[in-house]
């Protein structure tokens, strides 16, 4: 399902118990210097990631100061984040004008809050210009923090170069069928450089039958509960998407590649390392 770019006025874009992606939560919060935003999401662990700007974050009395290094856009430096436990009372205070993502996943245990700084990111780059699949992923809550998080995976994904495909070969993760596949709801928020760029999200539910396609604009949100879901960006533009994954029964993601295209895993440099990082 596609949610068109809009001013959400700091209200959840994907709220708790969403009918399409009940395992996910997503909000975008925009603050001027000195402004504060407070939230609690019962039943969901969350992660705050400034898209731009700098914030102080307070999680049940624990302080994390000066989070966020970027000023212009999501291409302007590396991300940082703060993990907040299930149902925690969180206060965000802007020390520079800020746009912040809040990602969440359903979980039932209360863990400890922590911050993720630039030095703790888990990065992977794979694909190639020749295969039109060149991509860089910056895991904020990734493999390095596996033992400190319940079901939530949070990453930033960038196309490398201009134009090309992401999420290819087409794959899905809508069924708990271990060890072959896991159920993970997924939510994306897209950005383009220049920001008048555009892309397309494909969602195909049945092999050999046409699926749906959604035009992506700067600020588009996509909710994915089921189906194979590659996406592409127009030539001449760079694409970014903030990625939230919430697992039903475990945190580690196991993708099931579409049988028609699965052989192309062998043609894309580094893709097996990329798959292994979603833990």
Secondary structure, 3 states (H helix, E strand, C coil): CEECCCCCCCCCCECCCCCCCCCEEEEEEEECCCCEEEECCCCEEEEEEEEECCEEEEECCEEEEEECCCCCCCCCCCCCEEEECCCCCEEEEECCCEEEEEEEEECCCCCCCEEECHHHCEEEEECCCCCCCCEEEEEEECHHHHHHCCCEEEEEEEECCCCEEECCCCEECEEEECCCEEEEEEEEEEEEECCCCCEEEEEECCCCCCCEEEEECCCCEEEECCCECCEEECCCCEEEEEEEEEECCCCCCCCEECCCCHHHHHHCCCHHHHHHCCC
